[in-house]
C-alpha cells in the first residue's frame, strides 16, 4: 500500500510483544510507556522489555527523538478542531474516531 520496506517504518507502541514482532519483521521500534492503560493495577508493559530503538513516556518525546528538535506540547485536546495549519474540514466527525 505505501510501498515502503520494513526498514523504512517504525512501530511506536506500549506493548513489548508488538514491538518484538515489529523488530522481527525488520522495523524500527519505539516503546511508549502507558503505565495506566489498563487501570491502576496494570502489571505488564510498565517498562521496555528490550533495547528498543526509542524508549519514552509519550508521543511528543517520540517526535522529539525523531526530529531532534524540542516540540511544544499540544495546546488543546478538542478533537473536533482540525490541527493548526490545516484547512477547515466541513465534516468534523472525522475527528471523533
ABEGO torsion letter per residue (X at the ends): XAGBBAAABBBBBABAAAAAAAAAAGBBBBBBBBAAAAEAABABGABBABBBABBBABAAAAAAAAAGBBBBBBABABAABBBBGBBBBABAAAAAX
